[in-house]
Amino acid sequence: MTHCLDRLSQRHIYIAAILLSLLLSIIGFNHGLFPNINVDGVLYLRCAAAYNQNGLKAAMQIYPWPFYSIVIAYLHQLGFDYITAGHLLNTILQAWVVYFFIRIVFHFNPNPRVGLWALLCILCYSTFNAQRTMLLRDFGYWAFYLSAFWTLLSFLRTGKQHYLWLFGISILLAALFRIEGVLIAASASVLFFCMPGWSLYARCRNSLIMAWPFWVGAALFLVIGEHNLYGGGRLHDIYNGITQGVATLLKNQRKAVDLMANAMQPDYLFFNAEKMYFSMIIGFFVYKLVISTQVVYSGLAVYALAKKALILTRREKIIWYGLMGVQVILLFIFLMNQLFLTNRYVLALSLLILLWAPFGIDRLYQKAWASSRKWRLSFTTAVTCFFIFSGLFSFVHIGASKQYLYDAVGWLQKHTGENDRIAVNESVMLYQVKGAIPTWNEDFLRSETANCQFSPYRYVVIKIHHTNPWARCTNLTLLKSFHNDRRDTLNIYTVVRKD
């Protein structure tokens, strides 16, 4: 095994990583256990169609941060349908993530063996692979976030200022996919201002240069004016977060604490609802971070950190740990406000933690190969089994089957015409059947408007979650019903017209 690893080179690792990433993306796109479009994806595709049809203003009315959708719109103009264009863009961005993940690892250790561990870690990272099946703008954010991180590390090592200019471009592109990139850019500038061993002039110069696109953007914003930029998109989210964030946070915290206090037995006065609230928030955050990073990878990262398998300079520690700290603060504030986190929200932070895992594996490899044959065999078996299991688990669907939704879509595509008006209460179904139709807002059913007024429609399609608020409508006749083993149901009705 050692001889085989010695024959690898960085070029081999990069080529293999990109090709295997492309293969995993193709598998994800065609994987029958997952839908090829998600709820957020519907929003982005509708935004892309609106941009092609009526320009930027129409796109921003559907979604106020439309860069991801605009790129999809231009790919559509090359001849791809919108869904394929979205997945093609994601495929490129996913390969970009894989490439820069490995490149950052090589930045610290150019040994091809360590690069091989990095390749296996990122390609078998099930949290990331599970996202490959969906249309998410987050891929662009992760890709350019990692490339921006690499440029900062390269500048700290070489001192060449063109890396700071490249950082500005990378983090600008990351911000165009997700607005959090603006906060990361501002935080990185502050961290650079705190770097030890630099003169005050060098700190100010570097901090200003690295965020140059945002100074240009701010100038344009002031010159052109907010109105001409269609309200500034999601820039207001940052403004509102700064001006009203603390008040909103405290208000939501008070509501949650009061609900917990009311649920407790009044006799148990030794319980402190506020302490319990914060304990639950912190516990859930740590749990979500470990699950997103994966338990084994988290353990390897901790092991690498404890054994000093990766040696960082003081400046590298400031930028690495500082960016991790910023991510923790942003996620924690979001969690306290919304009381939920998904794996993809945590994934940017998880990727920074995952970067330690290859060094942890390599330290174990070195110890195993310095020991007896039994330990070498045990290490090889354990690593092989883990990566095979983790890679396969990425595309294993756990939960109720969604085949009934595919069957319903197929039935509707076969039995309905282009001019048939269809009302649907599930956005993915509506898009798959009719695409980005002009009457989208009218054809999307909402339970709070269940008034049984269906005269403009020929069919009504209802996905039943818990209750069916339209069950009382006497002007609906059931045509077809689809369900899975968990009794999730989708009913297709025809509208009865009274002459």
Buried (B, 14 or more C-beta within 10 A) or exposed (E): EEEEBEEBEBEBBBEBBBEBBBEBBEBBBEBEEBBBBBEBBBBBBBBBBBBBEEEEEBBBBBBBBBBBBBBBBEBBEEEBEBBBBBBBBBBBBBBBBBBBBBBBBBBBBEBBBBBBBBBBBBBBBBBBBBBBBBBBBBBBBBBBBBBBBBBBBBBBBEEEEEBBBBBBBBBBBBBBBBBBBBBBBBBBBEBBBEBEEBEEEBBEBBBBBBBBBBEEBEEEBEEEEEEEBBBBBBBEBBEEBEEEBEEBBEEBBEEBBEEBBEEEEEEEEEEBBBEBBBEEBEEBBEEBBBBBBBEBBBBBBBBBBEEEBBEBEEBBEBBBEBBBEBBBEBBBBBBBBEEEBEBBBBBBBBBBBBBBBBBBBBBBBEEBEEEEEEBBEEBBEEBEEBBEBBBEBBBEEEEEEBEBBBBBBEBBEEEBEEEEBBBBBBBBBBBBBBBBBEEBEEBBBEEEEBEBEBEEBBBBBBBBEEEBBBEEBEBBEEBBEBBBEEEBBBBBBBBEEEE
